Amino acid sequence: MTNHVRLKMIAQIRYGLGQPPRISSTGVPIIRATNVSQGKITTQNMIRAHLADLPLNRAPLLREGEILVVRSGALTGDSARIPAAWSGSAPGYDLRVTPNISVDSRYVAYCLLSKPVLDQMKLASSRAAQPHLNAEELGDITIPSHSTDGQIRIANYLDVELRKLDDLADKKRRLVKLLDERIDSRILQHVGESAIVRGVAGVPTLPIRRLLIKVTRPAAADSGIITAYRDGQVTERGARRAEGYTLSGSLEPTGQHVHVGDVVVHGLDGFAGAIGTSEADGNCSPVYHVCTPRDGNAQFIGRLLRLLALQGYLGNFATSTRERAVDFRNWDLFGRIPVPVVPNPEQHEIGEWISQLRPLRKAIEGSTALAAERRHALITAAVTGQFDVSTASGRNVTDGVPT
């Protein structure tokens, strides 16, 4: 039977920054809850501060091997070990775990990602109205106790096996990225050859209203909420995470109906890429322009407009701006913006590439989700001693292991 030890017996547990420092565009990165994702540090929405503005006497900079644990919110209990690349960062506003020299910090980090430990943190954090974990509660969490050699063997095994899973997932994501880049490059080639770039010597342009017909349909009962995300996907919100769009533009979700294949433009968030061709039927806010092509390919036109927005071109025609947004809500103005004329055969060829990419992306997302489940199961099985890592080949060791 595996023995257990309380986390506070093998590690020091402290808080990070108490108050947000003055934010800067350069300086020391601050690792917050949004930068912690299932054992990894991400750069999404990373903020920085000058060294002089950080309370180093109370919250010194992070060292390699320390672990950050999210202390509140929907991500409570998620954690990540600080690798060498992020040593010297500031600890954000979460819990900071500094393992003693008597334990392998990699092993402790893996334990914090295992199911039994996550279950303990979930129970402890659920005692408040909102999920919240304090230092004392985290310190009382127990993890499996192994010898130092056993900890090193488990950590070494998981380092190798998880790297294989991560590398495979990265290769699949790179494939989609390369295909996306091919599509964007082909479209931007047409933009570069047009009058937008070359003036009178370029290929002619037409106003958007000559390509698209703005439609207004009554909302349909029992329909989901259609959202245009900044990565260009337009779909029913329940199919995606609750981020990547401007909530203020979705306060009236039953304003108008959207069909599959409609070109959808967010009137305020379009500048950030919230433009695309709908993958689902549903209702959306009146802040969106819902359009159908006059004589062209909807997939191509949606992608063209998104690229022109991301390049900053469409924003040059906006009437006004507000925080994080450019106002495209005036259809008469938006419809007059000139865009390149692209022959229909070319539109349909590129549109077919886009259509073929969608199921591939969905399949890769599905396989990535399965890999994440296997990753979680493998960590749990290894740290709880469900198999001997010294003899495991890395294959089928988690067959039948609940995730």
DRENDRENZA-248158 format. One line per field, with one value per atom (N, C-alpha, C): x, z, y. Coordinates in steps of 0.02 Angstrom, whole numbers. Last residue first. Layout:
N
xx = c(X/...)
zz = c(Z/...)
yy = c(Y/...)
// end
This chain:
403
xx = c(-489/-459/-493/-452/-501/-466/-365/-357/-407/-370/-417/-411/-205/-265/-308/-86/-146/-210/10/14/-48/23/-33/-32/193/136/85/300/267/206/354/378/349/406/354/386/500/491/441/496/561/557/367/396/464/245/315/348/82/127/198/22/-19/21/78/107/65/40/4/28/115/130/95/63/133/145/-74/-53/19/-70/-104/-79/-3/24/-4/-95/-26/7/-209/-211/-142/-160/-186/-186/-131/-79/-99/-256/-204/-149/-315/-343/-291/-235/-236/-264/-268/-199/-195/-399/-385/-315/-375/-413/-401/-311/-274/-309/-412/-355/-314/-496/-519/-462/-415/-436/-460/-408/-347/-364/-540/-512/-449/-551/-593/-565/-460/-448/-489/-525/-459/-443/-643/-647/-579/-577/-620/-626/-510/-471/-513/-606/-572/-532/-641/-691/-659/-522/-547/-596/-518/-464/-488/-632/-631/-576/-592/-647/-650/-499/-475/-529/-590/-534/-509/-677/-703/-647/-592/-627/-649/-557/-506/-537/-682/-647/-593/-710/-747/-713/-571/-615/-648/-583/-549/-595/-553/-594/-554/-524/-501/-553/-633/-594/-575/-684/-663/-620/-826/-754/-734/-962/-927/-852/-1008/-1021/-986/-979/-941/-948/-1079/-1008/-966/-1194/-1185/-1111/-1179/-1172/-1161/-1102/-1138/-1127/-1015/-1087/-1127/-880/-901/-977/-767/-839/-854/-652/-661/-733/-588/-633/-632/-523/-512/-557/-632/-581/-581/-676/-684/-632/-689/-660/-680/-776/-752/-722/-789/-814/-786/-662/-707/-729/-570/-634/-684/-460/-450/-516/-499/-502/-492/-466/-536/-542/-323/-351/-423/-262/-276/-309/-249/-196/-206/-368/-307/-248/-453/-462/-398/-407/-404/-413/-439/-369/-361/-580/-544/-471/-607/-623/-586/-560/-532/-544/-648/-576/-541/-770/-761/-688/-740/-754/-746/-721/-667/-680/-846/-786/-729/-931/-938/-876/-892/-885/-885/-1016/-948/-949/-1122/-1099/-1027/-1167/-1206/-1187/-1170/-1135/-1183/-1252/-1246/-1210/-1228/-1228/-1227/-1248/-1258/-1270/-1160/-1185/-1189/-1200/-1169/-1201/-1280/-1216/-1177/-1392/-1395/-1329/-1330/-1346/-1353/-1401/-1346/-1372/-1449/-1466/-1405/-1413/-1427/-1445/-1313/-1372/-1382/-1134/-1194/-1252/-1025/-1025/-1089/-1012/-1043/-1042/-860/-918/-947/-804/-796/-861/-727/-761/-751/-643/-708/-750/-522/-527/-593/-524/-481/-486/-621/-552/-502/-741/-715/-643/-802/-743/-713/-912/-864/-799/-985/-981/-931/-929/-945/-933/-999/-950/-972/-1021/-1040/-983/-1094/-1034/-1055/-1174/-1177/-1109/-1156/-1132/-1140/-1303/-1237/-1217/-1386/-1385/-1313/-1453/-1395/-1402/-1567/-1551/-1494/-1560/-1569/-1544/-1565/-1583/-1598/-1532/-1588/-1609/-1430/-1413/-1470/-1380/-1446/-1440/-1249/-1298/-1369/-1135/-1177/-1232/-1042/-1075/-1123/-991/-1036/-1072/-899/-964/-1013/-803/-821/-892/-708/-756/-773/-629/-613/-664/-728/-678/-664/-790/-820/-766/-762/-750/-780/-893/-827/-822/-1019/-968/-898/-1100/-1093/-1040/-1105/-1060/-1050/-1090/-1133/-1089/-973/-1009/-1053/-840/-908/-950/-669/-722/-787/-573/-606/-660/-523/-481/-515/-621/-567/-519/-786/-726/-669/-950/-891/-830/-1084/-1031/-975/-1252/-1196/-1148/-1338/-1309/-1249/-1469/-1411/-1387/-1650/-1586/-1529/-1783/-1744/-1679/-1843/-1850/-1806/-1748/-1785/-1787/-1765/-1735/-1779/-1785/-1808/-1775/-1646/-1697/-1722/-1573/-1598/-1656/-1423/-1490/-1508/-1325/-1341/-1412/-1237/-1303/-1315/-1076/-1118/-1185/-1014/-999/-1049/-1053/-1061/-1045/-1020/-1091/-1104/-882/-906/-979/-836/-858/-888/-695/-766/-784/-547/-582/-656/-428/-483/-512/-252/-316/-372/-152/-170/-236/-126/-93/-115/-184/-218/-187/-121/-154/-186/-70/-34/-67/-154/-82/-49/-282/-272/-198/-279/-272/-264/-185/-244/-229/-87/-90/-147/-110/-50/-50/-226/-229/-169/-175/-225/-230/-93/-63/-111/-183/-145/-108/-225/-272/-235/-107/-140/-187/-84/-35/-66/-194/-186/-138/-166/-228/-220/-44/-49/-110/-81/-34/-36/-161/-190/-146/-63/-117/-152/16/45/-9/-76/-49/-20/-96/-152/-127/36/7/-50/48/89/62/-37/-55/-14/37/-30/-52/151/157/89/98/127/133/62/9/35/190/141/86/246/276/227/165/164/192/198/129/126/336/314/243/331/361/341/279/236/265/389/326/281/491/501/435/433/465/469/398/345/374/528/482/430/574/610/565/479/484/519/505/438/442/640/621/554/629/668/649/552/527/563/640/575/546/743/757/692/672/701/716/520/590/615/357/404/474/194/262/305/65/98/171/5/29/62/-126/-77/-59/-154/-161/-108/-120/-149/-162/-81/-31/-55/-203/-157/-104/-252/-288/-243/-157/-166/-200/-173/-110/-116/-337/-287/-225/-441/-394/-343/-605/-549/-506/-752/-693/-634/-871/-835/-773/-908/-960/-931/-802/-822/-875/-776/-807/-828/-705/-778/-813/-573/-590/-665/-574/-554/-577/-615/-655/-639/-508/-576/-622/-403/-404/-474/-438/-431/-435/-434/-497/-495/-298/-346/-413/-252/-234/-282/-306/-321/-306/-255/-326/-339/-110/-142/-214/-40/-81/-119/36/-16/-62/128/78/20/208/166/112/271/229/183/343/290/243/431/384/327/503/465/412/569/515/473/605/613/555/654/609/625/741/735/690/733/786/782/555/618/669/465/483/550/364/436/457/225/249/324/114/182/208/-43/-4/62/-62/-84/-38/-30/-72/-95/143/72/35/285/238/164/395/360/303/542/476/446/653/661/597/621/653/667/577/535/562/670/655/615/669/725/708/495/555/609/391/429/491/244/312/349/75/130/196/-102/-35/16/-269/-223/-154/-340/-306/-261/-460/-431/-402/-518/-457/-425/-622/-638/-579/-561/-592/-603/-397/-468/-494/-264/-297/-371/-154/-208/-252/12/-54/-107/176/121/55/328/265/213/506/448/384/596/576/520/681/666/649/600/659/637/528/523/590/569/559/563/482/541/525/381/368/428/441/384/369/546/557/501/494/538/551/370/387/431/409/389/412/461/391/366/586/581/511/558/585/576/405/475/497/302/312/386/179/247/248/70/83/153/0/54/63/-98/-114/-62/-10/-73/-88/100/111/47/101/83/93/172/168/153/91/132/121/2/72/118/-123/-110/-36/-75/-120/-95/-59/-49/-100/-94/-32/-15/-201/-213/-152/-142/-182/-193/21/-43/-81/178/141/79/247/209/166/410/344/312/488/483/414/490/509/500/363/425/439/247/251/315/187/230/229/86/100/142/118/108/131/54/101/83/-85/-55/-6/-48/-81/-47/21/-42/-82/101/90/23/83/120/108/104/64/109/176/168/121/242/185/172/375/352/297/365/370/348/339/395/404/233/289/350/133/168/228/79/121/162/87/56/105/103/132/97/68/57/88/110/103/94/29/69/56/42/0/44)
zz = c(-828/-832/-785/-777/-785/-785/-873/-817/-825/-985/-930/-870/-1018/-1041/-981/-984/-955/-982/-1052/-979/-946/-1189/-1160/-1083/-1180/-1222/-1181/-1101/-1123/-1166/-1049/-1116/-1139/-882/-930/-995/-786/-838/-891/-707/-725/-781/-673/-727/-749/-642/-626/-685/-606/-645/-626/-509/-542/-591/-430/-428/-461/-440/-390/-389/-543/-475/-421/-655/-636/-564/-663/-655/-630/-681/-623/-610/-805/-745/-682/-886/-879/-816/-881/-855/-842/-944/-875/-844/-1070/-1031/-957/-1112/-1101/-1058/-1125/-1078/-1062/-1226/-1160/-1107/-1330/-1305/-1237/-1350/-1327/-1298/-1396/-1334/-1305/-1515/-1463/-1396/-1585/-1567/-1513/-1601/-1566/-1542/-1675/-1609/-1568/-1790/-1751/-1681/-1833/-1817/-1774/-1856/-1805/-1784/-1960/-1897/-1841/-2057/-2034/-1967/-2077/-2046/-2022/-2129/-2070/-2039/-2249/-2188/-2125/-2346/-2331/-2266/-2350/-2330/-2310/-2398/-2331/-2306/-2525/-2478/-2406/-2578/-2569/-2521/-2588/-2543/-2529/-2688/-2621/-2570/-2792/-2777/-2706/-2791/-2775/-2759/-2829/-2765/-2744/-2958/-2906/-2837/-3021/-3017/-2963/-3004/-2969/-2966/-2982/-3025/-2986/-2875/-2885/-2927/-2837/-2880/-2894/-2669/-2735/-2772/-2605/-2596/-2665/-2530/-2590/-2572/-2432/-2430/-2491/-2426/-2477/-2479/-2317/-2384/-2439/-2212/-2220/-2291/-2233/-2236/-2249/-2223/-2281/-2289/-2097/-2158/-2219/-1956/-2009/-2076/-1874/-1872/-1927/-1851/-1918/-1924/-1749/-1762/-1836/-1662/-1716/-1740/-1494/-1550/-1601/-1373/-1405/-1465/-1338/-1310/-1346/-1499/-1427/-1402/-1640/-1604/-1532/-1795/-1728/-1696/-1927/-1908/-1841/-2031/-1974/-1956/-2129/-2150/-2092/-2076/-2103/-2122/-2047/-1994/-2018/-2161/-2150/-2097/-2141/-2198/-2184/-2047/-2029/-2084/-2066/-2095/-2079/-2015/-1976/-2002/-2122/-2055/-2015/-2224/-2233/-2166/-2169/-2179/-2188/-2170/-2107/-2115/-2307/-2263/-2197/-2348/-2375/-2328/-2279/-2263/-2289/-2341/-2268/-2249/-2473/-2456/-2380/-2466/-2489/-2464/-2423/-2384/-2402/-2526/-2459/-2417/-2687/-2639/-2568/-2786/-2767/-2715/-2800/-2852/-2837/-2674/-2735/-2789/-2518/-2578/-2635/-2374/-2422/-2484/-2200/-2272/-2312/-2057/-2085/-2160/-1946/-2014/-2038/-1770/-1827/-1893/-1681/-1692/-1750/-1657/-1712/-1726/-1619/-1600/-1662/-1686/-1665/-1650/-1692/-1687/-1663/-1814/-1748/-1751/-1895/-1893/-1822/-1928/-1895/-1904/-1979/-1982/-1953/-2073/-2018/-2031/-2106/-2136/-2085/-2027/-2058/-2086/-1905/-1970/-1999/-1800/-1789/-1852/-1806/-1840/-1833/-1752/-1719/-1751/-1822/-1831/-1803/-1772/-1836/-1848/-1662/-1651/-1716/-1707/-1662/-1655/-1796/-1807/-1764/-1865/-1801/-1809/-2000/-1981/-1915/-2093/-2032/-2012/-2226/-2206/-2149/-2214/-2214/-2196/-2195/-2258/-2263/-2104/-2123/-2190/-2057/-2088/-2099/-1921/-1964/-1992/-1869/-1881/-1931/-1737/-1806/-1815/-1592/-1638/-1709/-1479/-1520/-1573/-1402/-1446/-1491/-1348/-1376/-1426/-1309/-1256/-1281/-1383/-1382/-1330/-1372/-1437/-1439/-1249/-1257/-1324/-1267/-1237/-1249/-1402/-1359/-1332/-1395/-1426/-1376/-1326/-1395/-1432/-1228/-1235/-1308/-1187/-1176/-1176/-1317/-1251/-1247/-1423/-1410/-1338/-1441/-1469/-1454/-1395/-1353/-1378/-1500/-1445/-1400/-1667/-1608/-1545/-1762/-1746/-1685/-1852/-1836/-1824/-1836/-1836/-1815/-1824/-1888/-1890/-1703/-1745/-1811/-1638/-1668/-1709/-1681/-1639/-1676/-1682/-1725/-1680/-1633/-1613/-1664/-1607/-1654/-1635/-1493/-1505/-1551/-1552/-1513/-1531/-1550/-1585/-1540/-1511/-1492/-1532/-1648/-1581/-1573/-1739/-1738/-1667/-1783/-1742/-1742/-1954/-1884/-1847/-2046/-2038/-1966/-2157/-2088/-2082/-2253/-2242/-2168/-2375/-2304/-2295/-2498/-2483/-2409/-2570/-2518/-2513/-2674/-2664/-2618/-2667/-2732/-2729/-2540/-2553/-2623/-2550/-2518/-2535/-2712/-2643/-2615/-2802/-2798/-2725/-2902/-2840/-2848/-3027/-3001/-2935/-3005/-3022/-2991/-3028/-3000/-3025/-3069/-3106/-3082/-2979/-3044/-3085/-2838/-2866/-2933/-2775/-2834/-2865/-2667/-2656/-2714/-2719/-2648/-2635/-2843/-2839/-2768/-2819/-2832/-2826/-2782/-2853/-2870/-2646/-2667/-2740/-2651/-2622/-2646/-2705/-2743/-2716/-2599/-2665/-2708/-2500/-2495/-2560/-2543/-2543/-2542/-2528/-2594/-2597/-2391/-2439/-2508/-2336/-2326/-2376/-2377/-2397/-2393/-2312/-2385/-2411/-2179/-2208/-2284/-2164/-2156/-2189/-2180/-2228/-2224/-2067/-2134/-2188/-1964/-1972/-2041/-1981/-1992/-2003/-1947/-2012/-2029/-1816/-1867/-1936/-1753/-1754/-1807/-1773/-1803/-1806/-1699/-1771/-1806/-1570/-1602/-1677/-1545/-1549/-1584/-1543/-1593/-1601/-1433/-1499/-1554/-1329/-1346/-1415/-1327/-1339/-1362/-1298/-1359/-1377/-1174/-1229/-1296/-1098/-1112/-1168/-1094/-1125/-1142/-1029/-1096/-1130/-907/-951/-1023/-852/-876/-922/-821/-865/-895/-731/-794/-844/-627/-663/-730/-586/-611/-652/-547/-600/-630/-444/-504/-561/-351/-378/-444/-322/-353/-385/-258/-321/-359/-146/-193/-260/-125/-111/-162/-114/-143/-121/-72/-48/-78/-154/-141/-120/-60/-122/-105/12/16/-53/67/14/22/154/183/131/74/114/143/26/-20/19/145/113/65/165/215/185/52/63/113/-26/9/24/-162/-127/-92/-226/-197/-155/-315/-305/-281/-214/-277/-265/-85/-135/-205/-23/-29/-83/-41/22/23/-151/-159/-95/-122/-151/-155/-77/-32/-58/-193/-132/-86/-279/-297/-236/-213/-220/-238/-225/-159/-163/-364/-328/-258/-386/-413/-379/-325/-297/-323/-407/-335/-303/-540/-523/-447/-549/-549/-522/-538/-598/-600/-427/-425/-486/-473/-423/-422/-553/-584/-536/-454/-505/-539/-387/-351/-402/-491/-464/-428/-505/-561/-537/-383/-398/-457/-275/-345/-365/-107/-156/-226/-27/-15/-65/-45/-83/-75/-59/-22/-65/-179/-150/-113/-166/-173/-140/-242/-206/-220/-232/-254/-210/-296/-244/-273/-383/-362/-308/-453/-394/-365/-510/-519/-453/-494/-479/-486/-630/-568/-557/-689/-698/-630/-664/-664/-679/-778/-716/-719/-898/-864/-795/-940/-985/-951/-843/-845/-886/-786/-818/-820/-653/-687/-719/-669/-644/-685/-642/-690/-654/-620/-597/-652/-557/-613/-592/-448/-442/-500/-540/-474/-472/-653/-662/-596/-614/-648/-654/-455/-521/-550/-376/-377/-449/-383/-317/-320/-470/-476/-413/-427/-424/-424/-485/-474/-476/-420/-452/-435/-455/-415/-455/-554/-509/-462/-562/-595/-542/-471/-488/-522/-478/-479/-498/-370/-436/-432/-213/-256/-322/-134/-186/-234/-41/-20/-70/-106/-37/-13/-229/-227/-156/-293/-222/-209/-442/-411/-339/-506/-484/-450/-551/-495/-467/-662/-602/-541/-745/-734/-666/-808/-764/-758/-916/-891/-846/-964/-948/-918/-1086/-1038/-1027/-1168/-1126/-1071/-1179/-1195/-1144/-1159/-1165/-1179/-1034/-1100/-1100/-957/-955/-1026/-905/-951/-940/-828/-822/-865/-873/-867/-870/-888/-923/-919/-849/-822/-855/-884/-915/-890/-810/-881/-917/-684/-695/-769/-730/-696/-711/-724/-741/-697/-798/-738/-757/-858/-868/-802/-840/-813/-827/-992/-924/-905/-1084/-1079/-1005/-1062/-1124/-1126/-893/-944/-1006/-750/-808/-860/-581/-642/-702/-502/-510/-572/-407/-474/-477/-246/-287/-355/-209/-176/-217/-297/-290/-256/-212/-259/-245/-57/-106/-153/-24/-14/-66/48/9/27/36/64/18/57/16/55/134/86/44/213/245/198/132/174/210/76/35/78/171/159/122/96/137/120/98/74/122/39/91/59/-43/-50/8/0/0/0)
yy = c(391/458/506/224/279/345/108/154/211/31/15/60/62/29/10/120/150/118/55/53/83/52/15/13/90/72/33/108/169/155/-2/17/83/-25/-5/17/-49/-101/-81/62/35/-16/89/129/102/-21/-10/27/44/2/21/118/68/24/220/154/100/349/309/236/399/424/383/325/322/343/355/285/281/494/465/394/504/536/503/435/410/439/515/447/419/631/634/565/578/612/612/538/487/516/663/615/561/717/750/703/632/632/664/671/603/598/801/792/722/770/807/800/712/670/704/825/766/722/909/931/871/832/843/866/840/775/782/978/946/878/994/1028/995/918/898/930/990/923/898/1113/1112/1042/1094/1103/1095/1092/1030/1034/1228/1178/1112/1283/1302/1250/1226/1213/1227/1285/1213/1192/1418/1400/1326/1406/1423/1405/1375/1330/1342/1484/1418/1368/1589/1591/1521/1546/1551/1552/1556/1491/1491/1699/1648/1580/1813/1771/1715/1950/1885/1841/2113/2070/2007/2173/2149/2108/2304/2242/2215/2457/2420/2359/2487/2475/2434/2501/2539/2526/2429/2402/2439/2516/2455/2427/2614/2631/2569/2538/2581/2600/2477/2437/2479/2515/2551/2514/2443/2428/2462/2442/2423/2417/2515/2514/2502/2417/2465/2459/2391/2378/2434/2417/2352/2340/2549/2504/2437/2616/2611/2562/2727/2671/2673/2761/2779/2717/2718/2784/2807/2641/2641/2712/2623/2650/2655/2562/2629/2663/2433/2483/2554/2361/2380/2434/2348/2384/2406/2270/2340/2380/2138/2179/2254/2093/2082/2122/2130/2159/2153/2050/2123/2159/1925/1943/2019/1934/1926/1947/1942/1999/1994/1814/1875/1935/1728/1727/1790/1761/1768/1771/1727/1797/1808/1586/1631/1702/1543/1527/1575/1589/1616/1603/1636/1582/1611/1724/1706/1651/1827/1781/1763/1871/1885/1835/1781/1804/1820/1851/1796/1822/1899/1911/1846/1991/1924/1932/2084/2086/2013/2097/2062/2083/2157/2189/2157/2080/2129/2164/1913/1981/2026/1761/1804/1874/1588/1659/1698/1458/1484/1558/1333/1374/1399/1336/1311/1359/1396/1323/1293/1546/1508/1433/1622/1589/1541/1776/1710/1685/1875/1874/1804/1932/1900/1906/1999/1936/1900/2123/2074/2005/2190/2212/2161/2139/2114/2133/2186/2144/2118/2258/2290/2251/2179/2250/2287/2031/2063/2138/1951/2002/2033/1805/1841/1887/1727/1765/1811/1568/1641/1670/1433/1461/1536/1404/1378/1408/1557/1492/1469/1649/1635/1565/1775/1705/1699/1898/1878/1807/1913/1967/1945/1842/1818/1869/1897/1841/1819/2028/2015/1957/2029/2037/2026/2023/1964/1969/2122/2115/2057/2102/2159/2156/1998/1984/2040/1959/2015/2005/1805/1850/1905/1718/1730/1771/1603/1655/1664/1478/1544/1598/1355/1383/1453/1286/1315/1337/1248/1204/1227/1348/1289/1241/1439/1452/1391/1387/1390/1392/1488/1428/1438/1536/1559/1497/1569/1519/1551/1668/1660/1607/1695/1652/1637/1766/1804/1761/1704/1706/1741/1739/1744/1753/1634/1682/1680/1596/1597/1652/1502/1568/1562/1390/1410/1479/1395/1394/1415/1404/1345/1338/1503/1475/1414/1621/1557/1530/1793/1741/1679/1846/1842/1784/1909/1858/1860/2007/2011/1962/2019/1992/2002/2096/2094/2070/2020/2047/2041/2050/2021/2057/2118/2047/2013/2245/2214/2139/2283/2273/2244/2305/2244/2231/2370/2379/2314/2305/2317/2330/2340/2323/2334/2279/2321/2295/2259/2227/2269/2409/2345/2319/2535/2482/2413/2620/2611/2555/2531/2589/2573/2421/2447/2508/2393/2400/2436/2401/2420/2433/2346/2419/2443/2191/2232/2306/2108/2124/2171/2088/2124/2144/2011/2079/2120/1895/1933/2004/1858/1870/1911/1832/1895/1910/1704/1761/1827/1629/1633/1693/1644/1669/1677/1578/1650/1680/1446/1479/1555/1424/1417/1454/1437/1486/1483/1324/1391/1444/1227/1231/1299/1254/1260/1266/1226/1293/1304/1089/1135/1206/1048/1032/1079/1090/1123/1109/1000/1071/1109/883/889/962/912/899/907/922/981/972/789/840/903/733/710/762/799/808/787/752/824/835/616/637/709/628/594/615/688/725/694/586/644/687/499/478/537/576/546/532/615/665/638/492/537/591/443/406/452/539/527/492/524/588/579/393/411/475/404/357/375/499/515/469/428/491/508/323/309/371/392/356/341/436/484/452/340/354/405/416/368/387/448/453/397/542/477/487/684/654/588/783/729/703/949/900/846/1048/987/933/1154/1119/1054/1199/1165/1125/1255/1200/1162/1357/1305/1244/1438/1405/1347/1409/1449/1406/1414/1371/1415/1418/1455/1409/1440/1398/1439/1529/1523/1480/1495/1507/1502/1359/1430/1436/1227/1246/1319/1192/1199/1218/1169/1234/1246/1036/1091/1159/968/965/1023/999/1018/1018/941/1014/1038/805/836/912/791/780/812/810/859/852/693/758/813/591/594/661/631/633/634/739/674/679/855/848/781/841/892/890/746/727/777/826/775/753/904/936/886/805/842/875/769/720/755/886/861/812/898/946/923/773/792/837/817/787/812/887/815/780/1019/985/910/1056/1050/1013/1158/1092/1095/1285/1277/1211/1351/1293/1285/1480/1464/1407/1529/1496/1471/1688/1622/1593/1800/1809/1742/1806/1818/1819/1789/1734/1749/1836/1853/1803/1745/1777/1794/1672/1744/1782/1541/1561/1636/1498/1547/1565/1403/1460/1514/1304/1351/1413/1295/1269/1323/1276/1328/1296/1177/1184/1236/1215/1207/1218/1179/1197/1187/1197/1185/1209/1245/1180/1163/1335/1320/1250/1386/1345/1326/1468/1405/1358/1535/1537/1468/1519/1536/1536/1476/1476/1492/1373/1422/1419/1357/1324/1378/1336/1383/1344/1279/1261/1314/1276/1296/1282/1245/1192/1211/1399/1335/1282/1531/1491/1427/1696/1623/1590/1834/1804/1728/1860/1857/1823/1947/1897/1895/2032/1991/1935/2090/2068/2022/2129/2071/2046/2194/2188/2126/2286/2222/2219/2394/2399/2335/2362/2409/2414/2281/2251/2296/2316/2331/2303/2184/2241/2253/2105/2117/2179/1968/2038/2044/1861/1873/1948/1807/1865/1877/1658/1691/1746/1580/1653/1691/1450/1477/1552/1314/1387/1410/1161/1200/1275/1090/1075/1116/1147/1076/1058/1303/1258/1186/1468/1401/1354/1593/1567/1497/1629/1620/1592/1651/1590/1576/1720/1720/1655/1777/1715/1712/1913/1894/1833/1955/1923/1904/2112/2044/2015/2209/2196/2123/2301/2263/2249/2365/2325/2284/2352/2381/2337/2394/2351/2389/2402/2442/2401/2251/2307/2348/2197/2203/2262/2129/2181/2184/2014/2031/2080/1884/1955/1968/1730/1771/1845/1640/1675/1715/1476/1548/1576/1336/1361/1433/1223/1287/1314/1044/1105/1166/936/929/992/964/932/928/1012/1061/1031/896/939/987/746/811/857/586/639/704/408/476/526/242/293/361/110/170/218/-60/0/62)
// end
